[in-house]
Amino acid sequence: MTVERGVEALRDSGLAHRIVRHPPVNSLEEAAAARGVEPAAVIKTIVVRRADDDYVFVLVPGDRTIAWPKLRTLLGVNRLSMPDAGTARDVTGYERGTITPFGSTRAWPVIADERVLGRTVSIGAGAFGVSATADGDELVKTLDATVADVTE
C-alpha cells in the first residue's frame, strides 16, 4: 500500500470530493485555514476500541469531543477506550493524525456525529497535510455511517 492509499480509496469510493494539500499545521485553526473551512467543518477520525480486535471510527467535528456516555449507549457497551498510537496504526494502517476510514487496512464501522450532516466538511485523506473536502451528507452515505449525537 502506498502513502496515497487514502486518496486512491477516496477516488475509488465515488464520493465527489476535492483533495487539499497543505504544509504541516499545529492547531485546529491552522488546519481549518489551510483547508479553507471553518474549524467545526474539520472532521477528526477517532479510532475507538469496543472489545478485543473490535474497533469503530468516530467522525467528530473539530470543535467538539466525543461524549463517552452517549457513544457507550449508542454502541450498547459499558466500556470503550482509545488505543495507543501503535495499536491504532496496526488496526488502520495509518499513523495517528492521518487516520481516515478511506483506505484503512480494515473496514471498521463508522459512527458520524450528527453535526457532520448539512455542511461541507474536510476529512483527512491518510497522510499529513492531505485532506478531502466533501459534502457531509454524501460522506456519511458513502461510508455507510451510523449518524447520532455522540459529541459535546
Buried (B, 14 or more C-beta within 10 A) or exposed (E): EEEBBBBBBBBEBEBEBEBBEBEEBEEBEBBBBBBBBBBBBBBBBBBBBBEEEEBBBBBBBBBBEBBBEBBBEBBEEEEBEBBEEEBBBEBBBBBBEBBBBBBBEEEBBBBBBBBBBEBBBBBBBBBBBBBBBBBBBBBBEBBEBBBBEBBE
